[in-house]
């Protein structure tokens, strides 16, 4: 299994994050509204975003730049792959505000899920307790609440290969 592959389908392209992508990704991430419901509301600041960016660069399962119709619109990643338990997590996702409420997140996540389920049986999503937009988005994918992690102030949602009814025709 290789989670360090670029993925694409129709007008969506997930490209592996590189160190020299910082400035262009920060341009998207510098809107304070993006981070209103995230655990670190200051990620719109360059020095704070740098830590977030560096964690994506050092993540063994990679971090993606999300391109939609050729435009850089956000970022997401796979992380915490467990070959024994046959699980991986998807998260750390953000989009430019103009893409909120569109079908883009569902299409991106369906692309990632269809790839991940070639290698794992279960995908988890960690969502910060106050991030209501992401909680709704994950539920729309068919994931269900698995547990509340009070220590890390997050909900953990779960989606199994069996439960996941992917229809790639809807990724358009």
C-alpha positions as a Markdown table, in Angstrom:
| # | Residue | x | y | z |
|---|---|---|---|---|
| 1 | Unk | 0.0 | 0.0 | 0.0 |
| 2 | Unk | 1.2 | 3.5 | -0.9 |
| 3 | Unk | -0.6 | 6.5 | 0.5 |
| 4 | Unk | 2.0 | 8.8 | -1.2 |
| 5 | Unk | 0.3 | 8.8 | -4.5 |
| 6 | Unk | -1.3 | 11.8 | -6.2 |
| 7 | Unk | -5.0 | 11.1 | -6.9 |
| 8 | Unk | -7.3 | 12.6 | -9.5 |
| 9 | Unk | -10.8 | 12.2 | -10.9 |
| 10 | Unk | -12.3 | 14.4 | -13.5 |
| 11 | Unk | -11.7 | 18.0 | -12.4 |
| 12 | Unk | -10.3 | 17.2 | -9.0 |
| 13 | Unk | -6.6 | 16.6 | -8.4 |
| 14 | Unk | -5.0 | 15.8 | -5.1 |
| 15 | Unk | -1.3 | 16.6 | -5.4 |
| 16 | Unk | 1.4 | 15.6 | -2.9 |
| 17 | Unk | 2.4 | 18.6 | -0.8 |
| 18 | Unk | 6.0 | 19.8 | -1.2 |
| 19 | Unk | 8.0 | 22.2 | 0.9 |
| 20 | Unk | 8.0 | 24.8 | -1.8 |
| 21 | Unk | 4.1 | 24.9 | -1.8 |
| 22 | Unk | 4.0 | 26.9 | 1.5 |
| 23 | Unk | 3.3 | 30.3 | 0.0 |
| 24 | Unk | 0.6 | 29.3 | -2.3 |
| 25 | Unk | -1.2 | 27.1 | 0.3 |
| 26 | Unk | -0.8 | 29.9 | 2.9 |
| 27 | Unk | -2.6 | 32.2 | 0.5 |
| 28 | Unk | -5.6 | 30.0 | 0.7 |
| 29 | Unk | -5.2 | 29.3 | 4.5 |
| 30 | Unk | -4.8 | 33.0 | 5.5 |
| 31 | Unk | -8.5 | 33.6 | 5.8 |
| 32 | Unk | -9.4 | 33.7 | 9.5 |
| 33 | Unk | -12.9 | 32.4 | 8.8 |
| 34 | Unk | -11.5 | 29.1 | 7.6 |
| 35 | Unk | -10.3 | 28.3 | 11.1 |
| 36 | Unk | -13.3 | 29.6 | 13.2 |
| 37 | Unk | -14.4 | 26.1 | 14.1 |
| 38 | Unk | -10.9 | 24.4 | 14.2 |
| 39 | Unk | -8.9 | 23.6 | 17.4 |
| 40 | Unk | -6.3 | 26.3 | 16.5 |
| 41 | Unk | -8.2 | 29.4 | 15.4 |
| 42 | Unk | -4.9 | 31.2 | 14.7 |
| 43 | Unk | -3.8 | 29.1 | 11.8 |
| 44 | Unk | -4.5 | 32.0 | 9.5 |
| 45 | Unk | -1.3 | 33.6 | 10.9 |
| 46 | Unk | 1.8 | 32.7 | 9.0 |
| 47 | Unk | 3.9 | 31.4 | 11.9 |
| 48 | Unk | 1.1 | 29.3 | 13.2 |
| 49 | Unk | 0.2 | 27.9 | 9.8 |
| 50 | Unk | 3.9 | 27.0 | 9.3 |
| 51 | Unk | 3.6 | 24.4 | 12.2 |
| 52 | Unk | 0.5 | 23.0 | 10.5 |
| 53 | Unk | 2.2 | 22.9 | 7.2 |
| 54 | Unk | 5.4 | 21.3 | 8.6 |
| 55 | Unk | 3.3 | 18.5 | 10.2 |
| 56 | Unk | 1.8 | 17.8 | 6.8 |
| 57 | Unk | 5.2 | 17.6 | 5.2 |
| 58 | Unk | 6.5 | 15.2 | 7.9 |
| 59 | Unk | 3.4 | 13.0 | 7.8 |
| 60 | Unk | 4.4 | 9.5 | 6.6 |
| 61 | Unk | 1.1 | 9.1 | 4.7 |
| 62 | Unk | 1.5 | 12.5 | 3.0 |
| 63 | Unk | -0.5 | 15.7 | 2.8 |
| 64 | Unk | -2.4 | 16.8 | -0.4 |
| 65 | Unk | -3.0 | 20.1 | -2.1 |
| 66 | Unk | -6.6 | 20.0 | -3.4 |
| 67 | Unk | -7.0 | 21.4 | -6.9 |
| 68 | Unk | -10.4 | 21.9 | -8.4 |
| 69 | Unk | -10.6 | 22.9 | -12.1 |
| 70 | Unk | -6.9 | 23.8 | -11.9 |
| 71 | Unk | -7.3 | 26.1 | -8.9 |
| 72 | Unk | -5.7 | 25.4 | -5.5 |
| 73 | Unk | -8.6 | 25.4 | -3.1 |
| 74 | Unk | -7.3 | 23.7 | 0.1 |
| 75 | Unk | -5.6 | 20.7 | 1.7 |
| 76 | Unk | -6.3 | 17.3 | 3.2 |
| 77 | Unk | -4.3 | 14.3 | 4.3 |
| 78 | Unk | -4.2 | 10.6 | 5.2 |
| 79 | Unk | -2.6 | 9.9 | 8.6 |
| 80 | Unk | -2.1 | 7.3 | 11.3 |
| 81 | Unk | -2.1 | 4.3 | 9.0 |
| 82 | Unk | -2.3 | 1.0 | 11.0 |
| 83 | Unk | -1.6 | -2.1 | 8.9 |
| 84 | Unk | -2.4 | -4.5 | 11.7 |
| 85 | Unk | -5.8 | -3.0 | 12.4 |
| 86 | Unk | -6.3 | -2.2 | 8.7 |
| 87 | Unk | -7.2 | 1.4 | 9.4 |
| 88 | Unk | -6.3 | 4.9 | 8.4 |
| 89 | Unk | -7.5 | 8.4 | 9.2 |
| 90 | Unk | -8.5 | 11.2 | 6.8 |
| 91 | Unk | -8.5 | 14.8 | 8.0 |
| 92 | Unk | -6.7 | 18.1 | 8.6 |
| 93 | Unk | -8.9 | 19.3 | 5.7 |
| 94 | Unk | -9.6 | 22.9 | 4.9 |
| 95 | Unk | -11.1 | 24.7 | 1.9 |
| 96 | Unk | -11.2 | 28.2 | 0.6 |
| 97 | Unk | -14.5 | 29.7 | 1.9 |
| 98 | Unk | -16.0 | 30.0 | -1.5 |
| 99 | Unk | -16.2 | 26.1 | -1.7 |
| 100 | Unk | -18.0 | 25.7 | 1.6 |
| 101 | Unk | -21.5 | 24.2 | 1.2 |
| 102 | Unk | -20.7 | 22.8 | -2.2 |
| 103 | Unk | -20.3 | 19.2 | -3.2 |
| 104 | Unk | -16.5 | 19.5 | -3.4 |
| 105 | Unk | -15.7 | 18.1 | 0.0 |
| 106 | Unk | -17.8 | 15.0 | -0.6 |
| 107 | Unk | -16.2 | 14.4 | -4.0 |
| 108 | Unk | -12.7 | 14.8 | -2.6 |
| 109 | Unk | -13.4 | 12.5 | 0.3 |
| 110 | Unk | -15.1 | 9.9 | -1.9 |
| 111 | Unk | -11.9 | 9.9 | -4.1 |
| 112 | Unk | -9.8 | 9.4 | -1.0 |
| 113 | Unk | -12.1 | 6.7 | 0.4 |
| 114 | Unk | -12.1 | 4.8 | -2.8 |
| 115 | Unk | -8.3 | 4.8 | -2.8 |
| 116 | Unk | -8.0 | 4.0 | 0.9 |
| 117 | Unk | -10.4 | 1.1 | 0.7 |
| 118 | Unk | -8.0 | -0.7 | -1.6 |
| 119 | Unk | -5.7 | -1.1 | 1.4 |
| 120 | Unk | -7.7 | -0.8 | 4.6 |
| 121 | Unk | -11.1 | -2.0 | 6.0 |
| 122 | Unk | -11.9 | 1.1 | 8.1 |
| 123 | Unk | -11.4 | 4.8 | 7.8 |
| 124 | Unk | -11.6 | 7.1 | 10.8 |
| 125 | Unk | -12.2 | 10.9 | 10.9 |
| 126 | Unk | -11.1 | 13.0 | 13.9 |
| 127 | Unk | -13.3 | 16.1 | 14.2 |
| 128 | Unk | -12.8 | 18.8 | 16.8 |
| 129 | Unk | -15.8 | 19.0 | 19.1 |
| 130 | Unk | -16.7 | 22.6 | 18.1 |
| 131 | Unk | -16.3 | 22.0 | 14.3 |
| 132 | Unk | -19.9 | 21.6 | 13.4 |
| 133 | Unk | -19.3 | 22.0 | 9.7 |
| 134 | Unk | -16.9 | 19.1 | 9.6 |
| 135 | Unk | -19.1 | 16.9 | 11.7 |
| 136 | Unk | -22.0 | 17.4 | 9.3 |
| 137 | Unk | -19.7 | 16.8 | 6.3 |
| 138 | Unk | -18.4 | 13.5 | 7.7 |
| 139 | Unk | -21.9 | 12.3 | 8.5 |
| 140 | Unk | -22.9 | 13.1 | 4.9 |
| 141 | Unk | -20.2 | 10.6 | 3.8 |
| 142 | Unk | -22.0 | 7.9 | 5.8 |
| 143 | Unk | -19.6 | 7.9 | 8.7 |
| 144 | Unk | -21.1 | 7.4 | 12.2 |
| 145 | Unk | -19.9 | 8.6 | 15.5 |
| 146 | Unk | -17.5 | 6.0 | 17.0 |
| 147 | Unk | -16.4 | 7.7 | 20.2 |
| 148 | Unk | -15.9 | 10.9 | 21.9 |
| 149 | Unk | -12.3 | 11.6 | 22.8 |
| 150 | Unk | -12.6 | 14.1 | 25.7 |
| 151 | Unk | -8.9 | 14.1 | 26.3 |
| 152 | Unk | -8.2 | 15.5 | 22.8 |
| 153 | Unk | -11.5 | 17.4 | 22.6 |
| 154 | Unk | -12.7 | 15.6 | 19.4 |
| 155 | Unk | -15.2 | 13.2 | 18.1 |
| 156 | Unk | -14.0 | 10.1 | 16.2 |
| 157 | Unk | -16.2 | 9.0 | 13.3 |
| 158 | Unk | -15.9 | 5.7 | 11.6 |
| 159 | Unk | -16.6 | 4.4 | 8.1 |
| 160 | Unk | -16.0 | 0.8 | 7.1 |
| 161 | Unk | -15.5 | -0.5 | 3.6 |
| 162 | Unk | -18.6 | -2.6 | 4.0 |
| 163 | Unk | -20.7 | 0.4 | 5.0 |
| 164 | Unk | -19.3 | 2.7 | 2.4 |
| 165 | Unk | -21.5 | 2.8 | -0.7 |
| 166 | Unk | -19.3 | 4.7 | -3.2 |
| 167 | Unk | -20.7 | 5.9 | -6.4 |
| 168 | Unk | -17.8 | 7.4 | -8.3 |
| 169 | Unk | -20.2 | 8.8 | -10.9 |
| 170 | Unk | -21.1 | 11.4 | -8.2 |
| 171 | Unk | -17.6 | 12.7 | -8.0 |
| 172 | Unk | -17.9 | 14.8 | -11.2 |
